[in-house]
Amino acid sequence: MGVREGMALIVHSSLSSLGRVEGGAAAVAASLREAVGPGGTVAAPTFTSDTVRDPAPGHPGPPTPGIAEQRAAVPLFHPGLPCSTGAVAEALRALPESHRSTHPQVSVAAVGTHAREVTARRSLGFAVGRESPFGALHDLGGHVLLVGVGHDRNTFLHYAETFAPNRRLKLRRFPMAIQGERVWIEAPDVADDNGTHFPVVGREFEERAGIREAFVGSAPCRLLPVRDLIPFAVRRLTELLAADGPGAA
């Protein structure tokens, strides 16, 4: 695939796409670490937005007793909270030497030389933007490795959209413990693409950059350099969102 020693990778993956893997997700995580060597870094999205979220986001004002009970049952984020972004990401998160960033919904786990540096960044608003692990990976000259998944799973396209002047927006809502008190936080972020523009932008970038697809097991895989991807994606997303017109999101 072109993965070299010393690289900083963020891996978006589908374990099932590989076919049968002896050793499962743990073996995949180990092979990625071996590929980048002792000087490299492997990261994965360990998102918990399916778990740490408001169960009644549309309810205005003080909660009813039933909604209050539902909200009280939502767990606070902690480093050991399982993620919902796949078996390989979860295997990486569970390694004893793994570091994990602390955004309640959009954390990243990493191992290797720059793991602590990557996971130290956090912004509650625009959780995938400049002051996030994705910004740190960009600064390191990192790469995105897609294993059996498409650009609808490529979080760096959300990162790119944070720089678009006409970016789409949504509101995240999650509980946090602040000075010993459990409170609900609202924070802005770029909205979900839902397969609208990201597959187009990703395909166009691959064609322009001559990205080579290769198969690992049964999984089609692509390796993309972040510093080349981002300016292209910002420009194309700006154009595509402008063509959508105001209020399209």
C-alpha positions in Angstrom: 0.0 0.0 0.0 3.0 2.3 0.4 2.9 2.4 4.2 6.5 3.2 5.3 8.3 3.1 8.6 7.9 6.4 10.5 4.5 7.3 9.0 1.7 8.7 11.0 -1.5 7.0 9.9 -5.2 7.3 10.8 -7.0 4.1 9.8 -10.6 3.9 8.9 -11.5 0.2 8.5 -14.0 -2.6 8.1 -12.6 -5.8 9.6 -15.2 -7.9 7.7 -14.1 -6.5 4.4 -10.8 -8.2 4.7 -12.3 -11.7 4.8 -11.1 -14.2 7.3 -8.2 -12.8 9.4 -6.4 -15.2 11.8 -6.2 -13.3 15.0 -9.0 -10.9 14.1 -8.9 -7.2 14.8 -5.9 -7.5 17.2 -3.8 -9.0 14.4 -4.8 -6.1 12.0 -3.8 -3.6 14.7 -0.5 -5.4 15.3 0.3 -5.5 11.5 -0.4 -1.8 11.2 2.0 -1.0 14.0 4.6 -3.3 12.5 4.2 -1.5 9.1 5.0 1.9 10.5 7.8 0.6 12.8 9.0 1.9 16.1 9.1 5.5 14.9 5.6 5.6 13.4 2.2 6.3 14.8 -1.1 4.5 14.2 -4.4 6.3 15.1 -8.1 5.4 14.7 -11.3 7.1 15.3 -12.9 5.9 18.5 -16.2 7.8 18.3 -18.9 7.4 21.0 -21.6 9.6 19.5 -24.0 6.7 19.5 -23.5 6.3 23.3 -22.7 9.7 24.7 -25.6 11.7 23.3 -28.9 13.3 24.3 -31.7 10.8 23.9 -34.2 13.6 23.5 -32.4 16.3 21.6 -35.6 17.9 20.4 -37.2 18.3 23.8 -37.4 22.0 24.8 -37.1 23.4 28.3 -36.9 21.4 31.5 -37.1 17.7 31.0 -40.1 15.5 32.0 -39.4 12.9 34.6 -39.1 10.3 31.9 -36.6 12.3 29.8 -34.6 13.2 32.9 -34.3 9.5 33.7 -33.1 8.8 30.1 -30.6 11.6 30.2 -29.3 10.5 33.6 -28.6 7.0 32.1 -26.3 8.4 29.4 -22.7 7.6 30.4 -20.0 10.2 30.8 -17.0 9.7 28.5 -14.0 8.0 29.9 -10.9 6.5 28.2 -12.2 2.9 28.7 -15.6 3.5 27.1 -15.9 1.2 24.1 -16.2 2.9 20.7 -18.7 2.4 17.9 -16.3 2.8 14.9 -15.3 -0.8 14.3 -13.4 -3.7 15.6 -9.9 -2.5 14.5 -10.4 0.9 16.2 -11.6 -0.8 19.3 -8.6 -3.2 19.3 -6.3 -0.2 19.0 -8.1 1.6 21.8 -7.8 -1.4 24.1 -4.0 -1.7 23.9 -2.3 -1.0 27.2 0.0 1.6 25.6 -2.8 3.4 23.7 -3.5 7.0 24.3 -7.0 8.5 23.7 -8.2 12.0 23.2 -11.0 13.3 25.4 -13.8 14.7 23.3 -16.9 13.1 24.7 -18.2 12.0 21.2 -15.3 12.3 18.8 -12.2 10.8 20.4 -9.2 9.3 18.6 -6.9 6.5 20.0 -3.3 6.3 19.0 -0.2 4.3 19.6 3.4 5.0 18.7 5.9 7.8 18.8 3.5 10.7 18.4 0.5 9.1 20.1 0.5 11.5 23.1 1.0 14.5 20.8 -1.9 13.5 18.5 -4.4 12.8 21.4 -3.5 15.9 23.5 -5.6 18.2 21.3 -9.3 18.8 22.0 -11.9 21.4 21.1 -15.4 20.9 22.2 -16.7 23.0 19.3 -15.7 21.8 15.8 -14.4 18.6 17.3 -12.7 17.5 14.0 -11.2 20.9 13.3 -7.8 22.5 13.6 -7.5 22.0 17.4 -8.3 18.3 17.2 -6.2 15.1 16.7 -6.9 15.6 13.0 -5.1 18.9 13.1 -2.2 17.2 14.9 -2.1 14.5 12.2 -2.1 17.1 9.5 0.8 18.9 11.1 2.7 15.6 11.2 2.3 15.1 7.5 0.1 12.1 8.2 -1.8 9.8 5.9 -5.3 8.4 5.8 -5.5 4.6 5.2 -9.0 3.4 4.1 -9.3 -0.4 4.5 -12.5 -1.7 2.9 -14.4 1.6 3.4 -15.2 4.6 1.3 -14.8 8.3 1.7 -18.0 8.5 3.6 -15.9 7.2 6.5 -13.0 9.6 5.8 -13.1 12.0 8.8 -10.5 14.2 7.2 -13.1 15.4 4.7 -15.1 16.7 7.7 -11.8 18.4 8.8 -11.6 20.0 5.4 -15.1 21.2 5.6 -14.4 23.1 8.8 -12.3 25.5 6.6 -15.0 26.0 3.9 -16.7 29.4 4.2 -20.1 27.8 3.5 -19.7 24.8 5.7 -22.7 22.9 6.9 -23.4 23.0 10.6 -25.0 20.9 13.3 -25.2 21.0 17.1 -23.6 18.3 19.3 -25.1 17.8 22.8 -23.4 15.6 25.4 -23.0 15.4 29.2 -19.7 16.3 31.0 -18.6 16.5 34.6 -17.4 20.0 35.3 -16.1 20.8 38.8 -17.9 17.7 40.1 -21.2 18.6 38.5 -22.9 16.8 35.6 -23.9 19.3 33.0 -25.1 19.1 29.4 -22.9 20.9 26.8 -24.0 22.1 23.4 -21.3 22.7 20.8 -21.3 23.4 17.1 -19.7 21.2 14.5 -19.8 20.5 10.8 -22.8 18.5 9.8 -23.0 14.9 8.5 -22.4 14.5 4.7 -24.6 11.4 4.4 -22.9 10.4 1.2 -23.7 13.7 -0.6 -20.3 15.2 -1.5 -17.6 13.2 0.2 -17.6 10.3 -2.2 -17.3 12.7 -5.1 -14.5 14.7 -3.6 -12.6 11.6 -2.5 -12.9 10.0 -6.0 -11.8 13.2 -7.7 -8.8 13.6 -5.4 -7.7 10.0 -6.0 -7.9 10.5 -9.8 -5.9 13.8 -9.6 -3.3 12.4 -7.2 -2.9 9.1 -8.9 -3.8 7.2 -5.8 -3.4 3.4 -6.3 -6.1 1.1 -5.0 -4.8 -2.3 -3.8 -6.4 -5.3 -2.2 -5.4 -6.6 1.3 -7.3 -9.8 1.6 -10.7 -9.0 0.1 -10.6 -5.3 1.1 -9.9 -2.5 -1.4 -7.5 -0.1 0.3 -6.2 3.4 -0.4 -3.5 5.5 1.2 -3.9 9.3 1.0 -1.5 12.0 2.0 -3.3 14.5 4.3 -1.4 17.6 3.3 -2.3 17.1 -0.4 -5.9 16.1 0.3 -7.0 19.0 2.5 -6.5 22.0 0.1 -8.1 20.0 -2.7 -11.0 19.0 -0.5 -11.5 22.5 0.9 -11.7 24.0 -2.7 -14.0 21.3 -4.1 -16.3 21.3 -1.0 -16.6 25.1 -1.2 -17.6 24.8 -4.9 -20.1 21.9 -4.3 -21.7 23.6 -1.3 -22.0 26.8 -3.2 -23.8 25.0 -6.1 -26.2 23.5 -3.5 -27.4 27.0 -2.7 -28.3 28.5 0.7 -30.2 26.3 3.1 -29.4 23.1 1.2 -28.0 21.4 4.3 
